[in-house]
Amino acid sequence: MHRKAVAAAWAACVLAVAAGPGAAMAQTRAAGFSDPTTIDNAWFPLAPGTQFTLVGSADRGRGQRRHRVVFTVTDLTKVVDGVRALVLWDRDYNAGSLEEGELTFHAQDDDGTVWNLGEYPEEYEDGRLTGAPDTWIAGLARARAGILMLADPRVGTPSYLQGWAPDIEFADRARVLRTGVRSCVPLDCYRDVLVTDEWNPAEPGAHQRKYYARGVGNIRVGAAGEDAEGEVLVLERVRHLGAGARAWVRKQALKLDRRAYRVRADLYRHTPPAEPITAT
């Protein structure tokens, strides 16, 4: 099959499966992935070389502690389930210690919807890698991609799956909660903010609220209901990395990608290595 035809068939399969294990899927149709690594969704733009730092607190079992997340859009891509995805590198610090280093794989379809195709989250304790038990890759072990951001998010549209990986009981859902909100964070104050509500059906009382500013992305994270972790984050800084910093990020992300073939060989061995974006 032609590459675009394969991508369109893949998208149709994702929608069909994702609609099954839970509430109705949002009324959106993936039209294919002709340029999947150009992610310019107004609410969730991901330009290579952009780094977001969010700060706040979370309870990881020892009470509320300082929490910091550094989220970097790399200039790497990886083919997942037949679609070339952009590689993102996420570092999660609690009380000053690195607790998780994660690669995630995102792609935008031709309608403008942003998809999550998988995650490789390494866990650390006292600076040592303890494993990556929550890894999932779309197309493997019954896992399917999910929606991170709708092309046209509106209040009242049905909830949507953010990914489905039954082997690790991952089936998070989201819905558009509010629009037109004003929100101030350390970086700036924003108007016309979009708010989504996220939850795992296995824990229906625990919800997470995420705030998105047009042209920026995620600016705030808040907890609601019976969320024991109580993660609260606000956007402190956005950097546009220079050539040297981008090269360092690329090197670190490639280390994780290579290590994943050992740590989670059961899944990762079925994927090709990440590679730099090819200039056209």
Secondary structure as UniProt FT lines:
FT   HELIX           3..19
FT   TURN            36..37
FT   TURN            42..43
FT   TURN            48..49
FT   STRAND          50..59
FT   STRAND          64..80
FT   TURN            81..82
FT   STRAND          83..94
FT   TURN            95..96
FT   STRAND          97..108
FT   TURN            110..111
FT   STRAND          114..125
FT   TURN            126..127
FT   STRAND          128..131
FT   TURN            133..134
FT   STRAND          136..137
FT   TURN            138..139
FT   TURN            141..142
FT   STRAND          144..149
FT   TURN            155..156
FT   STRAND          160..161
FT   STRAND          163..165
FT   HELIX           166..168
FT   STRAND          173..184
FT   STRAND          189..199
FT   TURN            201..202
FT   TURN            204..205
FT   STRAND          206..213
FT   TURN            214..216
FT   STRAND          217..225
FT   STRAND          232..240
FT   HELIX           243..263
FT   HELIX           265..268
FT   TURN            269..270
FT   STRAND          275..276
//
